[in-house]
Amino acid sequence: MLEKLQDVQMRLQDKPQLLRRGRLISDTVLLRVDGDEFYLHFDKGALATITPGPSKKIPYQFGLSTDAEALAAFWTPTPPPGFHDIFAMAKIGRLEFSGDILRLVKNLMFFKEVLLLGREGAA
């Protein structure tokens, strides 16, 4: 999972329009997959660091919790119904939000597009 997230980090660096959209975002987001935790530290839109967890010391603004199978389905080039969007995954019970959801909603397009970078290059 860490390798996939590092791939997303590299792809984000090559997306100037996405970096411009996130230029006001400097937050930490928790991504929990099957109990494994990853803290995604954004600095002015760039994914500066990915810190594996768990950690009780790293504050985060909001979190996304899912399972590896659901995330793999989300990252396929043509996802099955219910896995095409993070809110669709939440609706079918395969993703949960926590923390300051308003922070997510205010920057929704940025975070959705960052997560969609995992689809690029998928076979």
C-alpha positions in Angstrom: 0.0 0.0 0.0 2.8 2.4 0.8 4.3 1.9 -2.7 0.9 2.8 -4.3 0.7 5.9 -2.2 4.2 6.9 -3.1 3.2 6.4 -6.8 0.2 8.8 -6.1 2.7 11.3 -4.6 4.9 11.2 -7.6 2.0 11.5 -10.0 0.7 14.6 -8.1 4.1 16.3 -8.7 3.4 16.1 -12.4 0.0 17.7 -12.3 0.5 21.5 -12.1 -3.3 22.1 -12.5 -4.0 19.9 -9.5 -1.2 21.5 -7.4 -2.6 24.9 -8.3 -6.1 23.8 -7.1 -4.6 22.6 -3.8 -2.3 25.6 -3.2 -4.2 26.7 -0.1 -4.3 23.2 1.4 -1.8 22.3 4.1 -3.4 19.5 6.1 -2.8 16.0 7.3 -5.2 13.3 6.2 -5.4 9.8 7.7 -6.0 6.9 5.3 -6.7 3.7 7.2 -6.7 0.5 5.1 -7.5 -2.8 6.9 -6.1 -1.4 10.1 -2.9 0.0 8.5 -2.6 3.8 8.9 -1.0 6.3 6.6 -0.8 10.0 7.4 -0.7 12.0 4.2 0.8 15.4 4.9 -0.1 18.0 2.3 1.9 21.2 2.0 0.4 23.9 -0.3 -1.2 21.1 -2.4 1.8 18.9 -2.7 1.9 15.5 -0.9 5.0 16.3 1.1 5.3 13.2 3.2 3.5 9.9 3.8 4.0 8.6 7.4 3.0 5.1 8.1 1.2 4.6 11.4 -0.3 3.9 13.7 0.4 6.9 15.9 -1.5 8.7 18.6 0.8 11.7 18.3 0.1 12.8 14.7 -2.9 15.1 14.5 -5.0 14.9 11.4 -7.9 17.0 10.0 -10.0 14.1 8.7 -9.7 10.4 7.9 -10.8 7.9 5.4 -11.2 4.3 6.5 -11.7 1.4 4.0 -10.5 -2.1 3.2 -7.8 -3.1 0.7 -10.3 -4.9 -1.5 -12.5 -1.8 -1.8 -9.6 0.5 -2.5 -8.2 -1.9 -5.1 -11.6 -1.8 -6.8 -11.7 2.0 -6.6 -8.3 2.2 -8.3 -9.1 -0.1 -11.2 -9.4 1.7 -14.6 -13.1 0.9 -14.9 -14.3 0.5 -11.3 -17.4 -1.6 -10.6 -20.7 0.1 -9.5 -20.3 1.7 -6.1 -16.5 2.0 -6.3 -16.3 4.9 -8.8 -16.3 7.6 -6.1 -15.5 7.9 -2.4 -19.1 8.9 -1.6 -20.4 5.9 -3.5 -18.1 3.7 -1.5 -19.5 5.3 1.7 -23.0 4.7 0.6 -22.5 1.0 0.1 -20.6 0.8 3.5 -17.1 0.3 2.2 -15.6 3.6 3.3 -16.1 5.7 6.4 -15.2 9.4 7.1 -14.0 10.7 10.4 -12.7 14.0 11.7 -13.5 17.4 10.2 -15.6 16.4 7.2 -16.2 20.1 6.4 -12.5 20.4 5.6 -12.9 17.5 3.1 -16.0 19.0 1.5 -14.4 22.5 1.2 -11.6 20.9 -0.8 -13.6 18.0 -2.3 -12.4 18.2 -5.9 -8.8 18.3 -4.9 -8.9 15.3 -2.6 -11.0 13.3 -5.0 -8.6 14.0 -7.9 -5.6 13.1 -5.7 -7.2 9.8 -4.8 -8.0 9.2 -8.5 -4.3 9.4 -9.3 -4.1 5.8 -8.1 -6.0 4.8 -11.2 -3.4 6.1 -13.6 -1.2 3.4 -14.9 -3.4 0.6 -13.5 -3.7 -2.4 -15.8 
